Amino acid sequence: MKKALTVLVLLIAAVTFAQDKNAKASLEVDGVCMMCKDRIEKAAIRTKGVKSALWNVQTHELKLIYDERKTNLDSIRKKITAVGHDTKELKATDEAYNTVHACCRYRDIEIVDDHKN
């Protein structure tokens, strides 16, 4: 009886730990508009293992839920910078940045000011 109870407890513990695969994180990602939001979220979601990606235009915060067994924050950052958006830790290349729409040029102070109005 003790042996069966011990096995049952170990089995429940293993199942409980196995289900804790999803991680939550947030990243700061530069952008200025709803087109940026769409581009950033799509880049994150297209990263294998990302389950949810929501970017806030005002705060520049990208909230993520992802499977730690399939991806990590560095991989997600690389996907985002590949579509032309800087993160706090990693900057997009000039080539990638130049692919974003003219109204999305978040490095241009005049464009950023235009989006504040």
C-alpha positions, 0 to 999 in steps of 0.5 A: 500500500505504501509503495502504491501511494508513493508511486501515485504521489510521484506520478502526480508530481511529474504530471504537474511539473510537465504541464508548466512549460509555458513562460510569460515575458514582456519585451520593449519593442519600438514602433509607432502605429497599428501597422507596427503592432500588426508586424510585431505581433505577426513576427512574434507569433510566427516564431515556433513555440510562441502562443500569444503576442500582444503589443501595446502602441502607447507603452511599446510593451510586447507581452508574450506567452511561449513554450520554453521547450521550443523557443526563447526570448533571443529567438523571438527578438531576432524575429522581431528585428528581422521585420525592422523593429528594435528591441531594448536588447537588440537593434534591427539592421538598417536594411530591415528597418528600411523595409517598414512603411514610411509612416512606421519609421520610429527612429525619425523624430518627426514621424514619432511626433506626428503619431502623438497627435 
